[in-house]
Amino acid sequence: MSVGPEIAAEVRSTCPYCGVGCGILLRQDGAGGVAVKGDPEHPANRGRLCSKGAALGETVGLEGRLLAPQVNGQERGWDETLDLVAHRFRRTIADHGPDSVAFYVSGQMLTEDYYVANKLMKGFIGSANIDTNSRLCMASTVAGHRRAFGTDTVPGTYEDLEEADLIVLVGSNLAWCHPVLHQRVLAAKAAKGTKIVVVDPRRTATCDGADLHLPLALGSDVALFNLLLAAIYEGGAFDRDYIRQVEGFDAAVTKAMAASAEPTGLRSDLIARFCKMWLGHEKVVTVYSQGVNQSSAGTDKVNAILNCHLATGRIGKPGMGPFSVTGQPNAMGGREVGGLANMLACHMALEDPGHRAAVRSFWDAPAVPDRPGLKAVEMFRAVAEGRIKALWVMHSNPAVTLPEADAVQDAIAACDFTVVSDITAETDTAREAHVLLPAAAWSEKSGTVTNSDRTISRQRAVRAAPGQARPDWWHMAEIGRRMGWPRTFDYSGPAEIFREHAALSGIAGGFGLDFDISGLAGISDSDYDRLAPVRWPVASRQGGRFFADGRSFHPGGRMRMVPVAWRAPAARHAPRFPFRLNTGRIRDQWHTMTRSGLSPRLSAHLAEPFVEIHPADARRLKIAPDTLAEVTSPSGRAILRAQVTDSVQPGTVFAPMHWTGQTAPSGRIDALVAAATDPISGQPESKASVCAVAPFAAGYYAFAVSASMPAPRDDYWARARTAAGWRVEIAGRTPPADWDGWARSLFDLPEAAAESVVDPARGAARIAFHDGGRLLAAVFAGPEPLGLMRDHLAGLPGAEAPHALSGQAPADMPDPGPTLCSCFGVGVNTILTAIETEGLMSVEAIGAALSAGTNCGSCRPEIAALLDRAGRKEAAE
């Protein structure tokens, strides 16, 4: 088999982060790294990149890479390791049946990888126990689409964002999670006056520039969109011709007419204004994301949105339609190949005997299961109960990201046999595995991905995979060959796999289904290498939008409106747990930071886990800003930095999901999330668990910087990369008795020369370690949160720093302050100084002077907040 890519001088590829699917241009920089810039010819981004995409070149080194197979922590050869994996899976199936094994795959995988995994599990092992971490982000959309349309079809395209007159963003912090799409929305607003409504319990960066923000109560989306559907009916805005093609209109409207505004928590005038805007603009696009999907009522939320578009016929036409934006680069590709436990390849249905027979015949497979496998939460519950005895996790970190993550980690650790394919051995999940398989990383592997608007793009390698790392499709093909199917899995490369996938899609097309790329089934290897972005379908019908004609993929061809009613989140308040916990992403990090955490500039914006809490709640609980809060739930506990802000509603808190046992062990927020799921989609409710919040009784706080990675053992710590090494925030209940010994252990510097200022009575210490005048490390500790120039200090390790113990920058070394614009590394103090000294009075003026906010634009709301703060200060003076 040929597994290595041919490396070109400049390579067109696709970003490996969110589902926008931005095109990028890659070039090796001659020093072992990769230079990255946006591809101006790619239709998704037209040359733009967000902060994460712009920093990709900082994430491709060998630090932490898994370079050889490992068995029980010892390096082994490929043949020995693969033979072991195949033997253990074969033996487990022989002893306990095919449903005793499971694959947990990932939206980080390429379509070709996903295809082989699905084929191996469903066609040849004979179980449907293959599910994906995409279950955690878009399964409710899949279920809602299938109920309404008969198949999992995204109706519209990105161009609808420019065509729309009104864009409604529901449960989507687009400015931070999909910044390039947000810039397209803002550009449309500037060019043609497009109106923007944000529906979100939090006031996020996306609210900046919106015409209306609806801060609805957590989980009440169904109630809001039922009220809208009732207004559509009462206002006569429904499309009489279109609804002739729609089943369930009367039932859905009847249910909607019974809806109450009470669950939304919104004032009646705000609801009326929203309905008036929706009814008054024909060209409406409703963009929704995890705030809708991650719910025990997620499928109903999706259908509540779809009902409004179906009732008005505002779907499948330019500037009209519901639009799900996906969280991962290839969540869509996974949906297309059947990577979910309840689907077959190419949008064929597992429950349809004709579809099963067609897939089995095409694959020449011994068996195709006739019932769904275990969805993600069910799967790891089965692992814990011993029903799953052999588990293969690919490019995912479920010990951090699944709800009740502590229990999931324990389950993985107790599993009879666990295999993990990844690029690093240093994840919470990989540390529990019996076998580790080194995988090729982004920039080293080749294949395709599908973005949120059905555009298939090539992801291409620009460098060879290091050590013994291999592509994921190769891992699975080798296991398939060793399990007894050598000819079936004898692939020569990703182009051959893609051709097979495309040919199978032609059978789906023959059943009248939407996903058909059979026009690419005969693609040559060279044409595959040159494949330009293309939106499916690619067959008798080419790309474009779906459903403008009112025809669905249900038997009989009629659309279906689904009557839905609001129901409260699954977790119920109790005196011990009075708060609702909302979780999500931040601007500059990705999933569990195995890639983005390698970039110093991405880590500079928000360097530690935090919890947002409303000022009224903070006052009542005596939680001061920048202190630590202890957050507990029935399933877990976290310690987080308190951010006191009215961006969240009283009685609710928000915490991001990125931190792990390697970066901040007490910040693993999904340990607190209840394993409640939507009964239809199986998607967990990650936005509305219950919790309690209390001050963390810290006896000391500390901040440290060092050239080498520090190893804290305190009650709380959060470690992040810097350009000069590392920074770490620390706190504990009881101050160390020996500050010098504690610091030397922290940095592993038992013999280094030190200068120190220690005040035992006050519980304060400042210690710096030097070698020949160069600063090796420094730590600052005290009984309260420390006022230090952290970003200045973070740049000192490795340099001469005689002033380090002051914790401040000398007068001739201005401190840029915390990084605000990660794209260009511009700090808060730099912006404030420019506002004061240069009289800059607008976000645009700051961009022209400092470049801040001129790339992805996701920091523009924060710049606006600085301008507002400076204006209020000037007015007060």
ChimeraX attribute file (.defattr): number of C-alpha atoms within 10 A of each C-alpha:
attribute: neighborCount
match mode: 1-to-1
recipient: residues
	/A:1	8
	/A:2	9
	/A:3	17
	/A:4	16
	/A:5	16
	/A:6	12
	/A:7	15
	/A:8	14
	/A:9	9
	/A:10	13
	/A:11	19
	/A:12	23
	/A:13	27
	/A:14	29
	/A:15	24
	/A:16	26
	/A:17	25
	/A:18	24
	/A:19	23
	/A:20	28
	/A:21	31
	/A:22	29
	/A:23	29
	/A:24	25
	/A:25	19
	/A:26	26
	/A:27	20
	/A:28	19
	/A:29	12
	/A:30	8
	/A:31	6
	/A:32	10
	/A:33	17
	/A:34	20
	/A:35	16
	/A:36	23
	/A:37	19
	/A:38	23
	/A:39	21
	/A:40	15
	/A:41	14
	/A:42	20
	/A:43	16
	/A:44	25
	/A:45	22
	/A:46	15
	/A:47	17
	/A:48	24
	/A:49	24
	/A:50	27
	/A:51	26
	/A:52	27
	/A:53	24
	/A:54	22
	/A:55	23
	/A:56	25
	/A:57	20
	/A:58	20
	/A:59	19
	/A:60	20
	/A:61	14
	/A:62	14
	/A:63	9
	/A:64	12
	/A:65	20
	/A:66	23
	/A:67	22
	/A:68	20
	/A:69	23
	/A:70	22
	/A:71	19
	/A:72	12
	/A:73	13
	/A:74	11
	/A:75	14
	/A:76	16
	/A:77	12
	/A:78	18
	/A:79	11
	/A:80	11
	/A:81	19
	/A:82	22
	/A:83	14
	/A:84	16
	/A:85	22
	/A:86	19
	/A:87	15
	/A:88	18
	/A:89	23
	/A:90	19
	/A:91	13
	/A:92	20
	/A:93	18
	/A:94	11
	/A:95	10
	/A:96	13
	/A:97	14
	/A:98	22
	/A:99	21
	/A:100	21
	/A:101	27
	/A:102	28
	/A:103	26
	/A:104	26
	/A:105	27
	/A:106	25
	/A:107	31
	/A:108	26
	/A:109	28
	/A:110	28
	/A:111	29
	/A:112	27
	/A:113	28
	/A:114	28
	/A:115	24
	/A:116	24
	/A:117	26
	/A:118	29
	/A:119	27
	/A:120	24
	/A:121	24
	/A:122	30
	/A:123	24
	/A:124	23
	/A:125	26
	/A:126	20
	/A:127	27
	/A:128	31
	/A:129	30
	/A:130	30
	/A:131	27
	/A:132	28
	/A:133	29
	/A:134	24
	/A:135	27
	/A:136	26
	/A:137	25
	/A:138	27
	/A:139	27
	/A:140	31
	/A:141	31
	/A:142	22
	/A:143	23
	/A:144	27
	/A:145	21
	/A:146	19
	/A:147	20
	/A:148	26
	/A:149	25
	/A:150	22
	/A:151	21
	/A:152	24
	/A:153	25
	/A:154	24
	/A:155	22
	/A:156	27
	/A:157	24
	/A:158	21
	/A:159	14
	/A:160	22
	/A:161	30
	/A:162	20
	/A:163	20
	/A:164	25
	/A:165	24
	/A:166	26
	/A:167	29
	/A:168	24
	/A:169	23
	/A:170	23
	/A:171	22
	/A:172	23
	/A:173	28
	/A:174	26
	/A:175	26
	/A:176	23
	/A:177	28
	/A:178	23
	/A:179	26
	/A:180	27
	/A:181	22
	/A:182	20
	/A:183	20
	/A:184	18
	/A:185	25
	/A:186	21
	/A:187	15
	/A:188	18
	/A:189	21
	/A:190	11
	/A:191	10
	/A:192	12
	/A:193	13
	/A:194	23
	/A:195	22
	/A:196	25
	/A:197	22
	/A:198	28
	/A:199	24
	/A:200	25
	/A:201	24
	/A:202	26
	/A:203	19
	/A:204	18
	/A:205	19
	/A:206	24
	/A:207	22
	/A:208	18
	/A:209	15
	/A:210	18
	/A:211	12
	/A:212	18
	/A:213	23
	/A:214	22
	/A:215	20
	/A:216	21
	/A:217	18
	/A:218	24
	/A:219	28
	/A:220	22
	/A:221	28
	/A:222	27
	/A:223	25
	/A:224	30
	/A:225	26
	/A:226	30
	/A:227	25
	/A:228	26
	/A:229	29
	/A:230	22
	/A:231	22
	/A:232	21
	/A:233	19
	/A:234	12
	/A:235	12
	/A:236	12
	/A:237	17
	/A:238	22
	/A:239	16
	/A:240	12
	/A:241	11
	/A:242	18
	/A:243	21
	/A:244	12
	/A:245	18
	/A:246	22
	/A:247	15
	/A:248	16
	/A:249	20
	/A:250	14
	/A:251	14
	/A:252	24
	/A:253	26
	/A:254	17
	/A:255	18
	/A:256	26
	/A:257	17
	/A:258	12
	/A:259	22
	/A:260	14
	/A:261	15
	/A:262	13
	/A:263	19
	/A:264	22
	/A:265	15
	/A:266	15
	/A:267	13
	/A:268	12
	/A:269	9
	/A:270	14
	/A:271	19
	/A:272	14
	/A:273	12
	/A:274	20
	/A:275	20
	/A:276	15
	/A:277	19
	/A:278	24
	/A:279	19
	/A:280	13
	/A:281	14
	/A:282	17
	/A:283	22
	/A:284	30
	/A:285	28
	/A:286	23
	/A:287	20
	/A:288	25
	/A:289	23
	/A:290	26
	/A:291	27
	/A:292	30
	/A:293	32
	/A:294	30
	/A:295	31
	/A:296	30
	/A:297	30
	/A:298	32
	/A:299	29
	/A:300	29
	/A:301	31
	/A:302	28
	/A:303	28
	/A:304	29
	/A:305	26
	/A:306	25
	/A:307	29
	/A:308	29
	/A:309	23
	/A:310	27
	/A:311	23
	/A:312	21
	/A:313	25
	/A:314	24
	/A:315	27
	/A:316	22
	/A:317	21
	/A:318	21
	/A:319	23
	/A:320	27
	/A:321	33
	/A:322	25
	/A:323	26
	/A:324	24
	/A:325	27
	/A:326	26
	/A:327	25
	/A:328	27
	/A:329	26
	/A:330	30
	/A:331	30
	/A:332	29
	/A:333	29
	/A:334	31
	/A:335	26
	/A:336	27
	/A:337	27
	/A:338	27
	/A:339	37
	/A:340	29
	/A:341	25
	/A:342	20
	/A:343	24
	/A:344	28
	/A:345	26
	/A:346	29
	/A:347	24
	/A:348	27
	/A:349	20
	/A:350	24
	/A:351	15
	/A:352	12
	/A:353	12
	/A:354	13
	/A:355	19
	/A:356	21
	/A:357	14
	/A:358	16
	/A:359	26
	/A:360	19
	/A:361	14
	/A:362	13
	/A:363	17
	/A:364	12
	/A:365	19
	/A:366	12
	/A:367	18
	/A:368	24
	/A:369	22
	/A:370	17
	/A:371	15
	/A:372	18
	/A:373	22
	/A:374	23
	/A:375	25
	/A:376	28
	/A:377	23
	/A:378	14
	/A:379	24
	/A:380	26
	/A:381	18
	/A:382	18
	/A:383	25
	/A:384	20
	/A:385	13
	/A:386	15
	/A:387	16
	/A:388	24
	/A:389	23
	/A:390	25
	/A:391	25
	/A:392	20
	/A:393	26
	/A:394	26
	/A:395	22
	/A:396	24
	/A:397	24
	/A:398	25
	/A:399	29
	/A:400	26
	/A:401	23
	/A:402	25
	/A:403	28
	/A:404	23
	/A:405	24
	/A:406	19
	/A:407	18
	/A:408	24
	/A:409	22
	/A:410	15
	/A:411	20
	/A:412	24
	/A:413	20
	/A:414	17
	/A:415	22
	/A:416	17
	/A:417	21
	/A:418	24
	/A:419	22
	/A:420	28
	/A:421	27
	/A:422	24
	/A:423	26
	/A:424	23
	/A:425	22
	/A:426	15
	/A:427	21
	/A:428	18
	/A:429	23
	/A:430	28
	/A:431	19
	/A:432	23
	/A:433	26
	/A:434	19
	/A:435	26
	/A:436	31
	/A:437	28
	/A:438	28
	/A:439	30
	/A:440	25
	/A:441	27
	/A:442	25
	/A:443	25
	/A:444	22
	/A:445	24
	/A:446	27
	/A:447	24
	/A:448	25
	/A:449	29
	/A:450	29
	/A:451	25
	/A:452	26
	/A:453	27
	/A:454	27
	/A:455	23
	/A:456	23
	/A:457	24
	/A:458	22
	/A:459	25
	/A:460	23
	/A:461	24
	/A:462	25
	/A:463	24
	/A:464	18
	/A:465	22
	/A:466	18
	/A:467	13
	/A:468	15
	/A:469	24
	/A:470	24
	/A:471	25
	/A:472	26
	/A:473	26
	/A:474	22
	/A:475	20
	/A:476	22
	/A:477	23
	/A:478	21
	/A:479	23
	/A:480	25
	/A:481	15
	/A:482	19
	/A:483	20
	/A:484	13
	/A:485	16
	/A:486	14
	/A:487	10
	/A:488	16
	/A:489	21
	/A:490	16
	/A:491	19
	/A:492	12
	/A:493	20
	/A:494	25
	/A:495	22
	/A:496	19
	/A:497	21
	/A:498	23
	/A:499	22
	/A:500	19
	/A:501	24
	/A:502	24
	/A:503	20
	/A:504	23
	/A:505	31
	/A:506	22
	/A:507	20
	/A:508	24
	/A:509	21
	/A:510	11
	/A:511	14
	/A:512	13
	/A:513	21
	/A:514	24
	/A:515	26
	/A:516	28
	/A:517	27
	/A:518	24
	/A:519	19
	/A:520	21
	/A:521	20
	/A:522	15
	/A:523	17
	/A:524	13
	/A:525	15
	/A:526	9
	/A:527	12
	/A:528	19
	/A:529	17
	/A:530	11
	/A:531	15
	/A:532	15
	/A:533	20
	/A:534	17
	/A:535	19
	/A:536	22
	/A:537	22
	/A:538	19
	/A:539	18
	/A:540	11
	/A:541	12
	/A:542	14
	/A:543	17
	/A:544	16
	/A:545	22
	/A:546	20
	/A:547	21
	/A:548	19
	/A:549	12
	/A:550	20
	/A:551	16
	/A:552	24
	/A:553	20
	/A:554	17
	/A:555	9
	/A:556	9
	/A:557	14
	/A:558	19
	/A:559	27
	/A:560	25
	/A:561	26
	/A:562	22
	/A:563	19
	/A:564	25
	/A:565	19
	/A:566	23
	/A:567	15
	/A:568	14
	/A:569	22
	/A:570	19
	/A:571	17
	/A:572	12
	/A:573	14
	/A:574	11
	/A:575	8
	/A:576	13
	/A:577	18
	/A:578	16
	/A:579	23
	/A:580	24
	/A:581	28
	/A:582	25
	/A:583	24
	/A:584	17
	/A:585	15
	/A:586	17
	/A:587	22
	/A:588	27
	/A:589	27
	/A:590	22
	/A:591	23
	/A:592	23
	/A:593	18
	/A:594	20
	/A:595	22
	/A:596	23
	/A:597	25
	/A:598	21
	/A:599	23
	/A:600	22
	/A:601	25
	/A:602	29
	/A:603	23
	/A:604	26
	/A:605	19
	/A:606	16
	/A:607	22
	/A:608	21
	/A:609	25
	/A:610	22
	/A:611	26
	/A:612	26
	/A:613	27
	/A:614	19
	/A:615	20
	/A:616	15
	/A:617	18
	/A:618	22
	/A:619	13
	/A:620	8
	/A:621	13
	/A:622	11
	/A:623	21
	/A:624	16
	/A:625	18
	/A:626	15
	/A:627	20
	/A:628	24
	/A:629	27
	/A:630	18
	/A:631	26
	/A:632	23
	/A:633	23
	/A:634	16
	/A:635	17
	/A:636	21
	/A:637	22
	/A:638	23
	/A:639	27
	/A:640	28
	/A:641	21
	/A:642	23
	/A:643	23
	/A:644	22
	/A:645	17
	/A:646	14
	/A:647	18
	/A:648	21
	/A:649	23
	/A:650	15
	/A:651	15
	/A:652	23
	/A:653	29
	/A:654	22
	/A:655	26
	/A:656	21
	/A:657	25
	/A:658	26
	/A:659	26
	/A:660	25
	/A:661	17
	/A:662	16
	/A:663	23
	/A:664	23
	/A:665	19
	/A:666	22
	/A:667	28
	/A:668	28
	/A:669	33
	/A:670	29
	/A:671	28
	/A:672	24
	/A:673	30
	/A:674	25
	/A:675	23
	/A:676	21
	/A:677	23
	/A:678	21
	/A:679	13
	/A:680	15
	/A:681	25
	/A:682	24
	/A:683	31
	/A:684	28
	/A:685	30
	/A:686	28
	/A:687	26
	/A:688	28
	/A:689	27
	/A:690	26
	/A:691	28
	/A:692	20
	/A:693	25
	/A:694	15
	/A:695	18
	/A:696	20
	/A:697	14
	/A:698	20
	/A:699	15
	/A:700	20
	/A:701	24
	/A:702	22
	/A:703	23
	/A:704	26
	/A:705	32
	/A:706	28
	/A:707	23
	/A:708	16
	/A:709	18
	/A:710	21
	/A:711	14
	/A:712	20
	/A:713	13
	/A:714	14
	/A:715	14
	/A:716	24
	/A:717	25
	/A:718	24
	/A:719	25
	/A:720	24
	/A:721	24
	/A:722	24
	/A:723	16
	/A:724	18
	/A:725	21
	/A:726	21
	/A:727	32
	/A:728	24
	/A:729	21
	/A:730	23
	/A:731	29
	/A:732	19
	/A:733	14
	/A:734	12
	/A:735	20
	/A:736	16
	/A:737	10
	/A:738	10
	/A:739	21
	/A:740	19
	/A:741	13
	/A:742	15
	/A:743	25
	/A:744	19
	/A:745	15
	/A:746	20
	/A:747	22
	/A:748	15
	/A:749	15
	/A:750	12
	/A:751	8
	/A:752	14
	/A:753	13
	/A:754	17
	/A:755	14
	/A:756	16
	/A:757	12
	/A:758	18
	/A:759	12
	/A:760	14
	/A:761	6
	/A:762	9
	/A:763	18
	/A:764	19
	/A:765	20
	/A:766	24
	/A:767	21
	/A:768	26
	/A:769	24
	/A:770	20
	/A:771	13
	/A:772	8
	/A:773	13
	/A:774	15
	/A:775	22
	/A:776	26
	/A:777	33
	/A:778	28
	/A:779	27
	/A:780	26
	/A:781	22
	/A:782	21
	/A:783	17
	/A:784	16
	/A:785	18
	/A:786	17
	/A:787	9
	/A:788	14
	/A:789	16
	/A:790	21
	/A:791	20
	/A:792	19
	/A:793	27
	/A:794	23
	/A:795	19
	/A:796	23
	/A:797	26
	/A:798	18
	/A:799	14
	/A:800	15
	/A:801	17
	/A:802	12
	/A:803	12
	/A:804	23
	/A:805	18
	/A:806	13
	/A:807	18
	/A:808	18
	/A:809	18
	/A:810	12
	/A:811	7
	/A:812	6
	/A:813	9
	/A:814	12
	/A:815	19
	/A:816	21
	/A:817	18
	/A:818	20
	/A:819	21
	/A:820	26
	/A:821	30
	/A:822	27
	/A:823	26
	/A:824	18
	/A:825	20
	/A:826	20
	/A:827	20
	/A:828	19
	/A:829	17
	/A:830	17
	/A:831	24
	/A:832	20
	/A:833	13
	/A:834	17
	/A:835	19
	/A:836	14
	/A:837	9
	/A:838	12
	/A:839	11
	/A:840	19
	/A:841	16
	/A:842	14
	/A:843	20
	/A:844	17
	/A:845	16
	/A:846	24
	/A:847	18
	/A:848	13
	/A:849	12
	/A:850	17
	/A:851	16
	/A:852	27
	/A:853	24
	/A:854	18
	/A:855	22
	/A:856	26
	/A:857	23
	/A:858	30
	/A:859	23
	/A:860	23
	/A:861	19
	/A:862	17
	/A:863	24
	/A:864	17
	/A:865	13
	/A:866	18
	/A:867	21
	/A:868	14
	/A:869	13
	/A:870	16
	/A:871	15
	/A:872	11
	/A:873	10
	/A:874	10
	/A:875	8
	/A:876	7
	/A:877	6
